[in-house]
Amino acid sequence: MLTRKQHELLMFIDRHLRDTGFSPSFEEMKGALNLKSKSGIHRLITALEERGFLRRRAHRARALEVIRLPENMAPRPSRTPKVQDAPLGPNVIRGPFAASPPRPAPEPANDVAAVSLPLFGRIAAGVPIEALRDHGASVDVPAALIGSGDHYALEVAGDSMIDAGILDGDTVLIQRAETAENGTIVVALVDENEVTLKRLRRRGNSIALEPANPRHETRIFGPDRVRVQGRLVGLLRRY
């Protein structure tokens, strides 16, 4: 599953490749996504590479290749002539978020049913994740947003993950897990008393918890100090 910013960047790169034959510059990508620094673009590209959507061509500047698109995980089709899309403005979110043309609304099915998940409080330092749970609180989410396994919802506090499309006050959907692939956004328990939502990176014998905001620093710990408590699988937001 891609975050909103990852999806926007992938679609922008794909459209630019189709229109011009070469990939956009980092400055163009930064402007298109309305980010303040190029470091956020670097992190988004790295995440898309790790998930198999992008490839960087070695020894060539501005050489990104779209391998697949998120709609059906199929290989990217070859470039064909088409009318140029309007440029993606820095304050515009293009929709719907799909690589293929709009389709008729699906027939009602089980995947539109709601699932009730336990709602934990605002993620905060100083307490294990279980201590955040309000046993009287829950949130209903579409069943299609989550897969198999045990899940819970968690309210986000702070702006440390804004470049991953996770804002203060958002409700994230977490699949309970004790392990996670490199680059996955996880709920991590540090030193058995601090809970945080960050991107997990393994660096040799150490574990890095990376924010998605250049104003926050990456924190590095020994492997025995960090315990994964879940993986991010979805997000809910009210406007």
C-alpha positions as CSV (number, residue, x, y, z in Angstrom):
1,M,0.0,0.0,0.0
2,L,1.3,3.4,-0.9
3,T,0.9,6.6,1.1
4,R,-0.8,9.6,-0.6
5,K,2.5,11.4,-1.3
6,Q,4.2,8.2,-2.7
7,H,1.2,7.7,-5.0
8,E,1.2,11.4,-6.1
9,L,5.0,11.2,-6.9
10,L,4.7,7.9,-8.8
11,M,1.9,9.3,-10.9
12,F,3.7,12.6,-11.6
13,I,6.9,10.7,-12.6
14,D,4.9,8.4,-14.9
15,R,3.1,11.2,-16.5
16,H,6.3,13.2,-17.0
17,L,8.0,10.2,-18.6
18,R,5.1,9.7,-21.0
19,D,4.9,13.4,-22.0
20,T,8.6,14.2,-22.3
21,G,10.5,10.9,-22.5
22,F,12.7,11.6,-19.5
23,S,12.2,11.8,-15.8
24,P,11.5,15.0,-13.9
25,S,14.2,16.8,-11.9
26,F,14.1,16.8,-8.1
27,E,13.2,20.5,-8.2
28,E,10.2,19.7,-10.4
29,M,9.1,16.8,-8.2
30,K,9.5,19.0,-5.1
31,G,7.3,21.7,-6.6
32,A,4.7,19.2,-7.8
33,L,4.2,17.7,-4.4
34,N,4.5,21.1,-2.6
35,L,7.4,19.8,-0.4
36,K,9.8,22.2,1.3
37,S,13.0,20.2,0.7
38,K,14.5,17.7,-1.7
39,S,15.2,15.3,1.1
40,G,11.5,14.4,1.3
41,I,11.6,13.5,-2.5
42,H,14.7,11.3,-1.8
43,R,12.8,9.4,0.9
44,L,9.7,9.0,-1.3
45,I,11.8,7.7,-4.2
46,T,13.6,5.3,-1.9
47,A,10.3,4.0,-0.6
48,L,8.9,3.5,-4.1
49,E,12.1,1.6,-5.1
50,E,11.9,-0.7,-2.1
51,R,8.3,-1.5,-3.0
52,G,9.1,-2.3,-6.6
53,F,7.4,0.7,-8.3
54,L,10.5,2.6,-9.4
55,R,14.0,1.8,-10.6
56,R,17.0,4.2,-10.9
57,R,19.2,3.6,-13.9
58,A,22.8,3.5,-13.0
59,H,25.3,6.2,-14.2
60,R,22.6,8.4,-15.7
61,A,21.3,11.6,-14.3
62,R,17.5,12.1,-13.9
63,A,17.0,8.5,-15.0
64,L,14.0,7.0,-13.2
65,E,12.0,4.2,-14.6
66,V,8.4,3.3,-13.6
67,I,8.2,-0.5,-13.3
68,R,4.6,-0.8,-12.3
69,L,1.6,1.2,-11.2
70,P,-0.4,0.6,-8.0
71,E,-3.9,0.0,-9.6
72,N,-3.3,-3.7,-10.5
73,M,0.4,-4.1,-9.8
74,A,1.0,-4.7,-13.6
75,P,4.1,-3.6,-15.4
76,R,4.0,-0.1,-16.7
77,P,2.7,0.0,-20.3
78,S,5.0,1.3,-23.1
79,R,4.7,5.0,-23.9
80,T,2.1,6.0,-26.4
81,P,1.2,9.4,-27.8
82,K,-1.5,11.2,-26.0
83,V,-2.8,14.6,-25.2
84,Q,-0.6,16.2,-22.6
85,D,-2.2,16.4,-19.1
86,A,-2.4,19.7,-17.4
87,P,0.6,20.1,-15.1
88,L,0.2,19.0,-11.5
89,G,0.0,22.2,-9.5
90,P,1.6,22.4,-6.1
91,N,-1.7,22.8,-4.3
92,V,-3.8,20.4,-6.3
93,I,-4.5,16.8,-5.5
94,R,-5.4,15.0,-8.8
95,G,-8.1,12.4,-8.5
96,P,-9.3,9.7,-8.5
97,F,-6.1,8.1,-7.2
98,A,-5.9,5.3,-9.8
99,A,-3.7,4.6,-12.8
100,S,-6.5,3.5,-15.1
101,P,-9.6,5.5,-16.4
102,P,-12.6,5.8,-14.1
103,R,-14.7,2.7,-13.8
104,P,-18.4,2.2,-13.0
105,A,-19.1,1.9,-9.3
106,P,-18.9,-1.7,-8.2
107,E,-21.9,-3.7,-7.1
108,P,-22.4,-3.8,-3.4
109,A,-20.2,-6.5,-1.8
110,N,-18.8,-7.6,1.4
111,D,-15.8,-5.4,1.0
112,V,-17.9,-2.3,1.7
113,A,-18.9,-3.6,5.1
114,A,-17.5,-1.9,8.2
115,V,-15.2,-3.5,10.7
116,S,-15.0,-2.2,14.2
117,L,-11.4,-1.7,15.5
118,P,-10.3,-0.8,19.0
119,L,-9.2,2.8,19.1
120,F,-6.1,3.6,21.0
121,G,-5.3,7.1,22.2
122,R,-2.9,9.6,20.8
123,I,0.5,8.0,20.3
124,A,2.8,9.5,23.0
125,A,6.1,8.9,24.6
126,G,6.3,7.3,28.0
127,V,3.8,4.5,27.8
128,P,3.6,1.1,26.0
129,I,0.9,0.9,23.3
130,E,-1.5,-1.2,25.4
131,A,-1.6,1.5,28.0
132,L,-3.0,3.9,25.4
133,R,-6.1,1.8,24.8
134,D,-9.5,3.1,25.8
135,H,-11.6,-0.1,26.1
136,G,-14.7,1.8,25.5
137,A,-13.5,3.4,22.2
138,S,-13.6,2.0,18.7
139,V,-13.7,3.1,15.1
140,D,-15.6,1.6,12.2
141,V,-13.5,1.3,9.0
142,P,-14.2,-0.3,5.6
143,A,-13.2,-3.9,5.5
144,A,-11.4,-3.4,2.3
145,L,-8.8,-1.2,4.0
146,I,-7.4,-4.0,6.1
147,G,-6.4,-7.5,5.4
148,S,-6.2,-10.6,7.5
149,G,-4.8,-10.6,11.1
150,D,-5.4,-8.5,14.2
151,H,-5.7,-4.7,13.7
152,Y,-6.1,-1.6,15.8
153,A,-6.5,2.2,15.2
154,L,-4.3,4.8,16.6
155,E,-4.6,8.6,16.7
156,V,-1.5,10.5,15.6
157,A,0.0,13.4,17.4
158,G,2.7,15.6,15.9
159,D,4.1,16.3,12.4
160,S,7.1,13.9,12.3
161,M,5.6,11.9,9.4
162,I,4.0,14.6,7.3
163,D,6.2,13.8,4.2
164,A,4.7,10.3,4.3
165,G,1.2,11.8,4.2
166,I,0.5,11.3,7.9
167,L,-0.7,14.4,9.6
168,D,-1.4,15.5,13.2
169,G,-4.9,14.2,14.2
170,D,-5.0,11.4,11.5
171,T,-6.2,8.0,12.5
172,V,-3.8,5.3,11.3
173,L,-4.8,1.6,10.9
174,I,-2.2,-0.8,12.3
175,Q,-1.8,-4.5,11.7
176,R,-0.4,-6.2,14.8
177,A,3.1,-7.6,14.1
178,E,6.4,-8.2,15.7
179,T,8.5,-8.0,12.6
180,A,8.6,-5.6,9.6
181,E,10.5,-5.3,6.3
182,N,13.1,-2.7,5.9
183,G,11.5,0.7,5.1
184,T,8.1,-0.1,6.6
185,I,6.3,2.5,8.7
186,V,5.8,0.8,12.1
187,V,4.6,1.4,15.6
188,A,7.8,0.9,17.6
189,L,8.3,0.4,21.3
190,V,11.6,1.9,22.5
191,D,13.3,0.8,25.7
192,E,9.9,-0.8,26.8
193,N,8.4,2.6,27.6
194,E,8.3,4.9,24.6
195,V,5.9,4.4,21.6
196,T,6.5,6.1,18.3
197,L,5.3,5.9,14.7
198,K,8.4,5.9,12.3
199,R,9.9,4.2,9.3
200,L,12.1,1.3,10.3
201,R,15.6,0.9,8.8
202,R,18.2,-1.7,9.7
203,R,21.7,-0.4,9.6
204,G,24.1,-3.3,10.3
205,N,23.6,-4.3,13.9
206,S,21.5,-1.1,14.6
207,I,18.0,0.0,14.0
208,A,17.1,3.4,12.8
209,L,13.7,5.0,13.3
210,E,13.3,7.6,10.6
211,P,10.9,10.5,10.6
212,A,9.3,11.8,7.4
213,N,10.0,15.5,8.2
214,P,13.4,17.1,7.7
215,R,12.9,19.1,11.0
216,H,13.1,15.8,13.0
217,E,16.2,13.7,13.4
218,T,16.6,10.0,12.8
219,R,17.2,8.1,16.0
220,I,19.4,5.0,16.0
221,F,19.2,2.2,18.6
222,G,20.7,-1.2,19.4
223,P,18.5,-4.1,18.2
224,D,17.5,-5.1,21.7
225,R,16.1,-1.6,22.4
226,V,13.4,-1.5,19.7
227,R,10.3,-3.8,19.5
228,V,7.9,-3.7,16.6
229,Q,4.3,-3.6,17.7
230,G,2.5,-3.2,14.4
231,R,2.8,-2.2,10.7
232,L,0.9,0.7,9.1
233,V,-1.8,-0.5,6.6
234,G,-4.2,2.4,6.2
235,L,-5.2,5.9,7.3
236,L,-8.4,7.8,8.0
237,R,-8.7,11.6,7.9
238,R,-11.5,14.0,8.6
239,Y,-11.7,17.4,6.9
